[in-house]
Amino acid sequence: YDLVHINMVHYAHALPTCVAARMRGIPLVTTPHIHTSQPETYDVGYMRWVLSNSAVVFADTAAEKRFLTQHKLSHSVVIGGNGLRLERFPGIDGKSARAQFGIPSEAFVILFLGRKVEYKGILSCLNALVALRQQQGDAYLLAIGPETDYSRRLWSLYGKVEGLIVRDAASDKERLDALAACEVLALPSVGEAFGIVFMEAWAYRKPVLGAHIDAIASLVDHTSDGYLVDMQQPGQLVHYLAQLSANPEIGRAMGARGYAKLTGRYTLEKIADIVEGTYARVIRRHNTTTRGSPPCALA
């Protein structure tokens, strides 16, 4: 190989891959997907070693780039993480999609799409559903994603809440139907590197709602293409959802701006151009500086 690219520094393959690249004298780049609020995703000896031995680290967002630089985890950072293949998000009639889940066509539908762990904010979405149902009778929460021990305990307490529809890990069709069926994607997660599901919602011109953490604030423009919620103020989540329910034109405008951002910055083609161009520069620099040198020894 001319170059090795590690994806996810906090998985077990990262260390032996870095060792192998150094032993062969091959340039290495890494996309770590750091959760800045979760030190276990970057602040471990071997993870720091992998990052410091990468010619370039790809950051998912401007916030991740700042973090990597400020904490001296990498000497060279390029923003170029995630993009969508737009052709994989075909047009779907929203009312027909709702029928697949048994949801009335005129209901206000909130979609939670992700692994059902505590930090993703599924309990906050459940509490918001209960509050909205007290204000209006037509609110629904469609909770889709792999079940966990945490979520199973939640269902034992909340499983009979009116308007709650739960699905386990979804097929591609079910996921796309859910995106077409919803009025808003809500993922108030406090541990994200990027949040690709926000872009998937924008592909269907839907507004998004996320936690006000650095990674999500680098992706979502508050009040433009979605809302950012202070998770220390749980009433904000209900407030913004109620606002979207009462003013559907706001959600449509937000979704349109999200779609414009997606097509302007986050298509697979645009991200691939950044990554491929970086590969070429790394290989060119490597060939120039190491011509005739033996493979580097391990530090």
PLY file of the C-alpha trace (Angstrom):
ply
format ascii 1.0
element vertex 299
property float x
property float y
property float z
element edge 298
property int vertex1
property int vertex2
end_header
0.00 0.00 0.00
1.02 3.62 -0.52
-0.93 4.88 2.50
-2.88 3.53 5.47
-6.07 5.19 6.78
-7.35 4.30 10.26
-11.01 4.95 10.97
-12.08 5.17 14.67
-9.03 5.51 16.89
-10.88 4.10 19.92
-11.40 0.67 18.40
-8.89 -2.15 18.87
-7.64 -2.22 15.27
-6.03 1.24 15.56
-2.91 0.26 17.51
-1.72 -2.76 15.45
-2.50 -0.88 12.25
-0.34 2.05 13.34
2.45 -0.32 14.38
2.32 -2.11 11.01
2.40 1.17 9.06
5.44 2.40 11.00
7.26 -0.90 10.59
6.76 -0.74 6.81
7.50 2.98 6.57
4.09 3.75 5.08
2.39 7.12 5.76
-0.61 6.99 8.05
-3.74 9.16 8.29
-6.49 8.79 10.88
-10.15 9.75 11.29
-10.66 9.42 15.07
-14.30 10.58 15.47
-13.48 12.01 18.89
-16.28 12.61 21.37
-14.75 15.57 23.18
-17.00 15.07 26.23
-15.90 11.42 26.54
-12.13 11.16 27.28
-12.21 7.40 26.76
-12.49 8.10 23.00
-9.11 9.85 22.82
-7.31 10.23 26.17
-5.69 6.80 26.39
-1.98 6.24 25.87
-2.14 4.19 22.68
-4.80 6.49 21.17
-2.61 9.54 21.70
0.32 7.60 20.22
-1.68 6.74 17.09
-2.78 10.35 16.63
0.72 11.73 17.11
2.10 9.27 14.54
-0.48 10.20 11.89
0.71 12.44 9.07
-2.79 13.96 9.00
-5.82 13.60 11.25
-9.23 14.11 9.64
-11.65 15.98 11.91
-15.40 15.68 11.42
-16.07 19.30 12.41
-14.36 22.62 13.06
-14.94 22.02 16.78
-13.07 18.71 16.65
-10.20 20.38 14.76
-9.92 23.05 17.46
-9.96 20.39 20.15
-7.26 18.27 18.49
-5.07 21.34 18.02
-5.59 22.87 21.47
-4.87 19.57 23.21
-1.84 18.93 20.98
-3.19 15.58 19.86
-2.10 16.17 16.27
0.25 18.50 14.41
-1.80 18.45 11.18
-5.62 18.43 11.09
-7.92 18.62 8.05
-11.72 18.88 8.23
-13.09 16.09 6.06
-15.22 13.53 7.83
-18.67 12.53 6.63
-20.76 12.86 3.50
-23.96 11.35 2.09
-24.76 9.66 -1.20
-27.88 11.66 -2.00
-29.14 9.02 -4.43
-29.66 6.73 -1.44
-32.39 9.04 -0.12
-35.22 8.77 -2.66
-38.43 10.74 -2.45
-41.02 9.07 -0.19
-44.58 10.21 0.43
-44.83 11.22 4.08
-48.42 10.08 4.59
-47.70 6.67 3.12
-44.62 6.39 5.33
-46.72 7.21 8.40
-49.15 4.49 7.48
-46.28 1.98 7.70
-46.02 2.81 11.41
-49.74 3.19 12.12
-49.42 6.95 12.68
-52.32 9.29 11.74
-51.54 11.43 8.71
-52.09 14.73 10.55
-50.07 13.89 13.69
-46.96 15.73 14.86
-44.20 13.12 14.65
-40.85 13.30 16.46
-38.16 10.85 15.33
-35.39 9.54 17.58
-32.93 7.63 15.39
-29.93 6.09 17.09
-28.65 3.54 19.54
-30.84 3.72 22.63
-28.22 4.50 25.26
-28.51 7.04 28.06
-26.22 9.72 26.65
-28.15 9.87 23.36
-31.07 11.52 25.16
-33.87 9.02 24.59
-35.30 9.67 28.08
-35.44 13.41 27.37
-37.42 12.66 24.20
-39.83 10.45 26.16
-40.39 13.15 28.76
-40.97 15.68 25.99
-43.56 13.38 24.40
-45.46 13.13 27.70
-45.46 16.93 28.05
-46.58 17.47 24.46
-49.38 14.93 24.77
-50.68 16.93 27.71
-50.71 20.06 25.55
-52.01 18.41 22.39
-53.29 14.95 21.70
-51.65 14.26 18.36
-47.93 14.07 19.26
-46.03 10.85 18.49
-42.48 9.71 19.18
-41.02 7.19 16.78
-37.99 5.66 18.55
-35.86 3.65 16.15
-32.48 2.09 16.85
-30.73 -0.84 18.52
-32.12 -1.70 21.92
-29.87 -1.76 25.00
-30.26 -2.82 28.62
-30.88 0.86 29.39
-33.71 1.19 26.87
-35.33 -2.05 27.95
-35.53 -0.69 31.49
-37.11 2.48 30.09
-39.78 0.55 28.22
-40.71 -1.30 31.41
-41.51 2.13 32.89
-42.66 4.08 29.82
-43.75 1.39 27.42
-47.45 2.25 27.71
-47.07 5.99 27.03
-49.59 7.06 24.39
-48.01 8.08 21.14
-44.81 6.07 21.66
-43.83 3.72 18.83
-40.67 1.68 19.32
-38.64 -0.21 16.72
-35.36 -2.04 17.15
-32.48 -1.74 14.66
-34.12 -0.71 11.39
-33.72 -1.85 7.82
-32.71 0.81 5.29
-36.31 1.04 4.08
-37.70 1.46 7.59
-35.12 4.14 8.40
-35.97 6.10 5.25
-39.71 5.73 5.89
-39.18 7.11 9.39
-37.25 10.11 8.08
-40.00 10.82 5.56
-42.74 10.34 8.19
-41.40 12.68 10.86
-41.80 16.42 11.37
-38.49 16.73 13.22
-35.48 14.59 14.07
-34.62 14.88 17.79
-31.31 13.47 18.97
-30.30 15.44 22.11
-27.11 13.43 22.56
-24.33 14.78 24.76
-21.66 12.48 23.27
-21.19 12.90 19.51
-18.32 13.48 17.11
-20.62 14.53 14.27
-24.18 13.22 14.12
-24.68 11.92 10.59
-28.40 11.34 11.25
-28.87 15.12 11.19
-27.72 15.12 7.57
-30.04 12.22 6.81
-32.94 14.29 8.15
-31.85 17.24 6.00
-31.87 14.92 2.99
-35.66 14.81 3.53
-35.80 18.55 4.30
-36.61 17.99 7.97
-35.49 20.26 10.83
-33.27 18.77 13.51
-32.91 19.17 17.24
-29.66 18.39 19.05
-27.82 19.05 22.29
-25.78 22.24 22.53
-22.34 20.59 22.51
-19.38 21.70 20.41
-19.61 18.96 17.78
-23.31 19.50 17.07
-23.02 23.29 17.25
-20.41 23.03 14.47
-22.97 21.26 12.28
-26.37 22.70 13.22
-27.04 26.45 12.99
-29.40 27.29 15.83
-32.78 28.64 14.56
-31.62 28.34 10.93
-31.67 24.60 10.12
-32.49 23.27 13.58
-32.44 23.94 17.30
-29.69 23.42 19.87
-30.88 22.55 23.37
-29.14 23.18 26.68
-29.61 19.79 28.31
-29.43 21.43 31.74
-32.68 23.17 30.79
-35.04 20.28 29.88
-37.92 22.67 29.23
-36.13 23.91 26.11
-36.70 20.61 24.33
-40.45 20.76 24.91
-40.53 24.48 23.99
-38.85 23.99 20.62
-40.91 20.93 19.76
-44.12 22.76 20.64
-43.00 25.68 18.49
-42.47 23.40 15.50
-45.82 21.71 16.10
-47.69 25.03 16.24
-45.79 26.57 13.31
-45.09 23.91 10.68
-43.88 26.56 8.24
-40.88 27.17 10.55
-39.93 23.50 10.32
-40.30 23.46 6.55
-38.04 26.52 6.21
-35.46 24.98 8.54
-35.51 21.72 6.63
-35.01 23.54 3.33
-31.98 25.38 4.71
-30.60 22.11 6.08
-30.97 20.52 2.65
-29.13 23.43 1.06
-26.29 23.04 3.59
-26.14 19.30 2.95
-25.90 19.64 -0.82
-23.43 22.51 -0.55
-20.98 20.97 1.92
-21.66 17.36 2.84
-22.16 15.22 -0.23
-19.91 12.20 -0.58
-18.33 13.76 -3.68
-17.28 16.92 -1.82
-15.87 15.03 1.16
-14.11 12.51 -1.12
-12.37 15.36 -2.97
-10.99 16.64 0.35
-9.85 13.19 1.47
-8.33 12.21 -1.88
-6.51 15.52 -2.19
-5.08 15.04 1.30
-3.94 11.51 0.42
-2.07 12.86 -2.59
-0.32 15.56 -0.54
0.67 13.11 2.21
2.07 10.58 -0.26
3.92 13.27 -2.23
5.48 14.70 0.94
6.36 11.21 2.19
8.06 10.27 -1.07
10.02 13.52 -1.06
11.24 13.36 2.53
11.91 9.61 2.87
13.37 8.70 -0.53
16.05 6.13 0.10
15.40 5.96 3.85
14.72 2.61 5.59
11.39 1.99 7.31
11.20 3.94 10.57
11.79 2.11 13.84
9.17 2.06 16.56
9.48 4.80 19.16
0 1
1 2
2 3
3 4
4 5
5 6
6 7
7 8
8 9
9 10
10 11
11 12
12 13
13 14
14 15
15 16
16 17
17 18
18 19
19 20
20 21
21 22
22 23
23 24
24 25
25 26
26 27
27 28
28 29
29 30
30 31
31 32
32 33
33 34
34 35
35 36
36 37
37 38
38 39
39 40
40 41
41 42
42 43
43 44
44 45
45 46
46 47
47 48
48 49
49 50
50 51
51 52
52 53
53 54
54 55
55 56
56 57
57 58
58 59
59 60
60 61
61 62
62 63
63 64
64 65
65 66
66 67
67 68
68 69
69 70
70 71
71 72
72 73
73 74
74 75
75 76
76 77
77 78
78 79
79 80
80 81
81 82
82 83
83 84
84 85
85 86
86 87
87 88
88 89
89 90
90 91
91 92
92 93
93 94
94 95
95 96
96 97
97 98
98 99
99 100
100 101
101 102
102 103
103 104
104 105
105 106
106 107
107 108
108 109
109 110
110 111
111 112
112 113
113 114
114 115
115 116
116 117
117 118
118 119
119 120
120 121
121 122
122 123
123 124
124 125
125 126
126 127
127 128
128 129
129 130
130 131
131 132
132 133
133 134
134 135
135 136
136 137
137 138
138 139
139 140
140 141
141 142
142 143
143 144
144 145
145 146
146 147
147 148
148 149
149 150
150 151
151 152
152 153
153 154
154 155
155 156
156 157
157 158
158 159
159 160
160 161
161 162
162 163
163 164
164 165
165 166
166 167
167 168
168 169
169 170
170 171
171 172
172 173
173 174
174 175
175 176
176 177
177 178
178 179
179 180
180 181
181 182
182 183
183 184
184 185
185 186
186 187
187 188
188 189
189 190
190 191
191 192
192 193
193 194
194 195
195 196
196 197
197 198
198 199
199 200
200 201
201 202
202 203
203 204
204 205
205 206
206 207
207 208
208 209
209 210
210 211
211 212
212 213
213 214
214 215
215 216
216 217
217 218
218 219
219 220
220 221
221 222
222 223
223 224
224 225
225 226
226 227
227 228
228 229
229 230
230 231
231 232
232 233
233 234
234 235
235 236
236 237
237 238
238 239
239 240
240 241
241 242
242 243
243 244
244 245
245 246
246 247
247 248
248 249
249 250
250 251
251 252
252 253
253 254
254 255
255 256
256 257
257 258
258 259
259 260
260 261
261 262
262 263
263 264
264 265
265 266
266 267
267 268
268 269
269 270
270 271
271 272
272 273
273 274
274 275
275 276
276 277
277 278
278 279
279 280
280 281
281 282
282 283
283 284
284 285
285 286
286 287
287 288
288 289
289 290
290 291
291 292
292 293
293 294
294 295
295 296
296 297
297 298
